[in-house]
Structures are given as C-alpha cells and as structure tokens.
C-alpha cells in the first residue's frame, strides 16, 4: 500500500532571536533629533536597514510626531518597529501610529533577606520506619559541550580617505593605517586604531556600553560609544591632541552615561 503523503502546513511557528538596535531618546523634538543624528551619522545612511526600537524611559511626557521620527531614522538606515518604556500616553499614541510597545525583560526579584520567616510548626514525634540502604545513584552524564560562534575581527590595513567607511558588524575593528578627516569607522564592538584618527569613530554601534576606542594619535572629528558622542569642531584639547588615547563610557547619576577620554601612558 502506498504511504499517504503528510500535508505540509502553510504556516509554521518557530522561536527566534533577531538583532534589534536600541535607540534611547532624550527628546521628542524632530528638529533637535535631526541635528543630533546628522552630527552622528552625516547625511548618508549609517545602518543597513536594521530594525530599531525607540527607548522612551528618559522621556517624561509630551507629544510625539511618530511619522517624522520614523522618517528621520529611516534616512539613516534604521527601520523603527516599535517603542519600549516611557509614559503610557506615549506608548498609546505610538501604538495608534503603528508602533507597538515591547515589554522590557526583567529578571525575577530575589527574595528579601529581611522577610519574616514562617512561624515554626510543632508536630508530635513519630516513630520512623526502618530505613533500608539504597543502591548508589548512577552518576549523571556530563553536560554537552556547547560550541560558541566567534565573530572574526575585521582588520583594515589601508588608509581610509574622506567619504570612505568601514563597519565591523557584530565584532571589533582593527585599523592599521590612518583614518583621515571625513572617513568613518564603525564597530558593534571596540575599535583599535594603530595610526592617526582624524575622522569619526563610533564603537558599540548596536548598543554595547562596554565597547572602547583606542588610537595611537588622537585628532578626531567625532567619537561615539553606544550613541553617547562628542564632537571636536573647536579642536581637540591640548592635553589629548596627537597623543595615544582611549575613549570609554562611565556611569553617572541616575544611570546616565558619559564619555571618558583619557591619554594613555606609553612609558
């Protein structure tokens, strides 16, 4: 008898994890955000169609032009798919504009050490039955070895001229030649430049606050880590100009982060 062919379902559901860029907003004014985004990314598309969620925890309240915000980030290659956190009124207006609200992942809170212990229960002593020796338990098999997928470091060994861009997606970036004015280097991880940095360097592009920037000669136009940036239109401070330097993030009051730019000792 021929086997009956199982009918294939036209819809299948599977769990998956997708990369999403988290964009923390400190203002809802399109004009101010346009200026800030232009200083960060220039006039060209910085991202490559990446999905993005707008973080609203830093916004107290107000009105938002969601269509303008989507268009703004779309100009720089981001596709805004929703919002997270912030006032309920903003989340409601975002949902009306077609931007659903995503719940933030929160770990279960630990039990308080000061919790009142339950009252002891007194029970009458009971004669325990004789205990028979049980056979030794069979040792559990060792846990399976999980192979981790490492992301290779992108190495650039040629100078980057004005208008050129290098992006290390998902990893670190190492540059062995000069990053000239008007050039741009980007990494989801850290950036190491063993040459002069005269253009723009943006580390932690996908939101990693642990990323850092290192260069042997500090003369940049802009540096940024996880969206926190600083420009040098008025020039680099004398104590840093032309020196080996590292840039990192440091936590501040109320969870805010600030850039720390410090010269490295080569002695």
C-alpha positions as CSV (number, residue, x, y, z in Angstrom):
1,X,0.0,0.0,0.0
2,X,1.4,3.4,-0.9
3,X,2.2,5.7,2.1
4,X,0.0,8.7,2.3
5,X,1.9,12.0,2.0
6,X,1.6,14.2,5.0
7,X,0.1,17.6,4.0
8,X,2.6,20.4,4.7
9,X,1.3,23.2,6.8
10,X,1.2,26.6,5.1
11,X,2.1,28.4,8.4
12,X,4.8,27.3,10.8
13,X,5.7,29.0,14.1
14,X,9.3,28.9,15.5
15,X,11.1,30.9,18.2
16,X,13.9,33.0,17.1
17,X,16.2,35.9,18.2
18,X,16.7,38.8,15.8
19,X,19.2,41.7,16.1
20,X,17.5,45.0,17.0
21,X,19.1,48.3,17.6
22,X,18.1,50.1,20.8
23,X,17.8,53.8,20.4
24,X,17.5,55.8,23.6
25,X,15.7,59.2,23.1
26,X,16.2,62.2,25.4
27,X,14.0,64.4,23.3
28,X,11.0,64.1,21.0
29,X,11.6,67.3,19.0
30,X,12.3,66.3,15.4
31,X,14.5,69.3,14.7
32,X,16.8,68.6,17.7
33,X,16.9,64.9,16.9
34,X,17.7,65.6,13.2
35,X,20.6,67.8,14.2
36,X,22.0,65.2,16.6
37,X,21.6,62.4,14.1
38,X,23.3,64.4,11.4
39,X,26.3,65.1,13.7
40,X,26.5,61.4,14.5
41,X,25.9,59.8,11.1
42,X,26.3,62.6,8.5
43,X,23.8,62.8,5.7
44,X,24.1,59.2,4.4
45,X,22.5,56.0,5.6
46,X,24.6,54.8,8.5
47,X,22.7,51.5,9.1
48,X,21.8,48.9,6.6
49,X,18.0,48.6,7.1
50,X,18.4,47.4,10.7
51,X,15.3,47.1,12.9
52,X,15.2,49.6,15.8
53,X,13.2,50.0,19.0
54,X,12.9,53.5,20.5
55,X,13.6,53.6,24.2
56,X,11.3,56.2,26.0
57,X,12.4,55.8,29.6
58,X,14.2,59.1,29.5
59,X,11.1,61.0,28.3
60,X,8.8,62.2,31.0
61,X,5.8,63.1,28.8
62,X,4.8,65.1,25.7
63,X,3.5,64.8,22.2
64,X,5.4,62.9,19.5
65,X,5.3,63.1,15.7
66,X,5.9,59.3,15.2
67,X,5.8,59.6,11.4
68,X,8.5,62.3,11.5
69,X,10.6,60.1,13.8
70,X,10.3,57.1,11.6
71,X,11.3,59.1,8.6
72,X,14.2,60.6,10.4
73,X,15.8,57.3,11.4
74,X,14.8,55.8,8.1
75,X,17.1,58.4,6.5
76,X,20.0,56.9,8.4
77,X,19.1,53.3,7.5
78,X,17.0,52.3,10.6
79,X,13.6,50.8,10.4
80,X,11.7,51.7,13.6
81,X,9.4,48.7,14.6
82,X,8.2,49.8,18.0
83,X,8.8,51.5,21.3
84,X,9.7,50.4,24.8
85,X,9.2,52.0,28.3
86,X,8.2,55.6,28.9
87,X,4.8,57.1,29.8
88,X,1.7,55.1,29.0
89,X,0.3,58.1,27.0
90,X,3.3,57.9,24.7
91,X,3.0,54.2,24.2
92,X,-0.6,54.5,23.4
93,X,-0.1,57.2,20.8
94,X,2.8,55.2,19.3
95,X,0.5,52.1,19.0
96,X,-2.1,54.3,17.2
97,X,0.7,55.3,14.8
98,X,1.5,51.6,14.1
99,X,4.4,51.3,16.6
100,X,3.6,48.6,19.1
101,X,5.1,48.6,22.6
102,X,7.6,46.0,23.6
103,X,8.0,44.8,27.2
104,X,11.4,45.1,28.7
105,X,13.0,41.9,30.0
106,X,13.2,41.9,33.8
107,X,14.9,39.3,36.0
108,X,12.9,37.8,38.8
109,X,13.5,39.8,42.0
110,X,15.4,38.0,44.8
111,X,13.6,37.1,48.0
112,X,14.2,39.8,50.6
113,X,16.7,38.8,53.3
114,X,14.5,40.8,55.8
115,X,11.3,38.8,55.1
116,X,9.6,37.5,58.2
117,X,10.2,33.7,58.4
118,X,7.2,31.5,58.8
119,X,6.1,30.5,62.3
120,X,7.5,27.1,63.3
121,X,5.1,24.2,63.3
122,X,5.3,21.8,66.2
123,X,4.4,18.2,65.5
124,X,4.2,15.2,67.7
125,X,7.2,12.8,67.4
126,X,6.5,9.9,65.0
127,X,8.3,6.6,65.1
128,X,10.3,6.5,61.9
129,X,10.2,3.2,60.0
130,X,13.5,1.3,59.5
131,X,15.5,2.7,56.6
132,X,16.9,0.3,54.1
133,X,20.1,1.1,52.3
134,X,19.5,2.3,48.8
135,X,21.8,1.4,45.9
136,X,24.4,4.1,45.0
137,X,22.9,6.5,42.4
138,X,24.1,6.3,38.8
139,X,26.4,9.2,38.1
140,X,24.8,11.7,35.7
141,X,26.3,12.1,32.3
142,X,28.5,15.1,31.7
143,X,26.7,18.1,30.2
144,X,27.0,18.5,26.5
145,X,29.7,20.9,25.2
146,X,28.1,24.0,23.7
147,X,30.1,25.4,20.8
148,X,30.1,29.2,20.7
149,X,30.3,31.0,17.4
150,X,33.0,33.6,17.5
151,X,32.8,36.7,15.3
152,X,36.0,37.4,13.5
153,X,37.7,40.8,14.0
154,X,37.7,43.0,10.9
155,X,41.2,44.3,10.1
156,X,41.8,47.2,7.8
157,X,45.4,47.7,6.6
158,X,44.9,50.6,4.2
159,X,44.3,54.3,4.9
160,X,40.6,55.4,4.8
161,X,40.1,58.6,2.9
162,X,37.3,61.2,3.1
163,X,33.9,59.7,2.3
164,X,35.1,56.1,3.0
165,X,33.5,53.9,5.7
166,X,34.4,50.6,7.4
167,X,31.9,48.7,9.6
168,X,32.7,45.7,11.7
169,X,29.2,44.2,12.2
170,X,28.9,42.1,15.3
171,X,32.6,42.4,16.4
172,X,35.7,44.5,16.8
173,X,37.5,46.6,14.3
174,X,41.3,47.0,14.0
175,X,42.7,49.7,11.7
176,X,46.5,49.7,10.8
177,X,46.5,52.9,8.8
178,X,45.3,56.4,9.1
179,X,41.6,57.3,9.4
180,X,41.6,60.6,7.6
181,X,39.2,63.6,8.0
182,X,35.8,62.8,6.5
183,X,36.3,59.0,6.9
184,X,34.3,56.9,9.3
185,X,35.0,53.7,11.2
186,X,32.2,51.8,13.0
187,X,32.0,48.6,15.1
188,X,29.5,46.9,17.2
189,X,32.4,46.1,19.5
190,X,35.6,48.1,20.2
191,X,37.8,50.0,17.7
192,X,41.6,49.8,17.8
193,X,43.4,52.3,15.5
194,X,47.2,51.9,15.4
195,X,47.5,55.1,13.4
196,X,46.2,58.7,13.5
197,X,42.4,59.1,14.0
198,X,41.4,62.2,12.1
199,X,37.8,61.2,11.1
200,X,34.9,59.8,13.0
201,X,35.0,56.6,15.2
202,X,31.8,55.0,16.5
203,X,32.1,51.9,18.7
204,X,29.3,49.9,20.3
205,X,27.0,50.8,17.4
206,X,24.5,48.1,18.4
207,X,24.3,49.4,22.0
208,X,27.3,47.8,23.8
209,X,28.3,50.1,26.6
210,X,31.4,48.0,27.3
211,X,33.0,48.9,23.9
212,X,36.0,51.2,23.8
213,X,38.0,53.2,21.2
214,X,41.8,53.2,21.2
215,X,44.1,55.2,18.9
216,X,47.8,56.0,18.9
217,X,47.2,59.6,17.7
218,X,44.0,61.4,18.8
219,X,42.8,64.1,16.3
220,X,39.2,63.1,15.6
221,X,36.1,64.9,14.3
222,X,33.8,62.8,16.4
223,X,33.9,59.8,18.8
224,X,30.9,57.8,20.0
225,X,30.2,54.8,22.2
226,X,26.7,53.3,22.3
227,X,25.3,56.5,21.0
228,X,27.0,58.8,23.5
229,X,29.1,61.1,21.4
230,X,31.4,64.2,21.4
231,X,32.4,66.4,18.5
232,X,35.6,68.4,18.2
233,X,34.6,71.3,16.0
234,X,36.5,73.7,18.2
235,X,39.6,71.4,18.2
236,X,41.0,68.7,20.4
237,X,42.1,69.7,23.9
238,X,45.8,70.3,24.1
239,X,46.3,67.5,26.7
240,X,45.0,64.9,24.3
241,X,46.0,66.3,20.9
242,X,48.2,63.9,19.0
243,X,48.6,61.5,21.9
244,X,47.7,57.8,22.4
245,X,44.2,57.9,23.8
246,X,41.3,55.7,24.9
247,X,37.6,56.5,25.0
248,X,35.1,54.6,27.2
249,X,31.8,55.1,28.9
250,X,31.4,55.7,32.6
251,X,28.2,55.6,34.6
252,X,26.8,58.8,36.0
253,X,24.0,59.9,38.2
254,X,20.6,58.3,37.7
255,X,22.0,55.7,35.3
256,X,23.2,58.3,32.8
257,X,26.5,57.6,30.9
258,X,29.2,60.0,29.9
259,X,32.2,59.7,27.7
260,X,35.6,59.5,29.4
261,X,38.5,60.5,27.1
262,X,41.9,59.9,28.6
263,X,45.5,59.8,27.4
264,X,47.4,56.5,27.6
265,X,50.8,56.2,29.1
266,X,53.3,54.6,26.7
267,X,56.2,54.5,29.3
